[in-house]
Amino acid sequence: MPNTENQIAEEVRSYGTKITTQGAALLADCLLKGEMLQITEAAAGDGGGAYYEPTVDQQELKNEKWRGLIASAQLSPTTPNMIDVKIVIEDMVGGFTIREMALYADDGTEEGLMLAVCNTPDTEKVAISQGVSGKLTMMMHIVVADASILEFTINPSLDTVSRQEMEAALLDHDTSDTSHADIRQLALNSAQMDQVFTKEETTEALEDAIAAHNSDGTAHASLHVMVTGIDSRLKTLELKYGTNVTGNSFEVTFTNLTGLVVTGVWNETYARVEF
């Protein structure tokens, strides 16, 4: 028979982020002075081994297990002044259950000041040495009156995506009605102007255009003139060197024969020298 008491306790658990009292004071001070507040680190712990609800007077996690740089921080697209803070805990860290997380601001001390704290559902953090991939990504949400005064120290190399996340992002892109809006508009404009054709229509139009071009006497006029000139010179050469003149007679007359030497064949029938 199920444990009804544990079942009820599990149902009433709530999770959320709280700005600590000291964090709120630091935020107000920065806002009044017009200064930026540097968020330098995040931390995760096991909550001392059990679920608990954080309080605003907390100055540290109940049982911190990890502290490191922040992978990314960006404004929530759905909630005003909410910042989504991503942390990535490395492969080699592990062997505990995450139940709490915190953000630390630079207040001039080595440890930093706990700005915000949250509880989380039990999340196992295994190490890669246990035979499985141990990298874990967690998200912490923080709401402030003016998000513009917060400045996060980010380590972009931590912010990686899995194959599943990449495939999901590509699917969202491919199915989105807003992807490549400029190309979509160009295609729509072309369709409205009857400028969209099938492959067969495009091939036929191309062949017709090439045939019309080839039969156009005015196309490439300069080339036509050049070809005509070449053709004329070729015909002259053929006449000069390719015409058979055997048997064709011609006559040459001279006013005198002084200094004239000719070599030819005497044609007795016609009583003439042929050369």
RAZITA-V805890 format. One record per helix or strand. SS is the DSSP state (2 for helix, 1 for strand). FROM is the first residue (numbers start at 0). LEN is the number of residues. If there is no record, write none. Layout:
BEGIN
ss	from	len
SS	FROM	LEN
SS	FROM	LEN
END
This chain:
BEGIN
ss	from	len
2	3	8
1	16	3
2	20	13
1	36	9
2	46	3
1	63	5
1	69	1
1	71	4
1	81	8
1	95	10
1	112	13
2	127	3
1	135	8
2	146	3
1	149	3
1	153	1
2	155	3
2	162	13
2	180	12
2	198	16
2	220	22
1	264	3
1	271	3
END
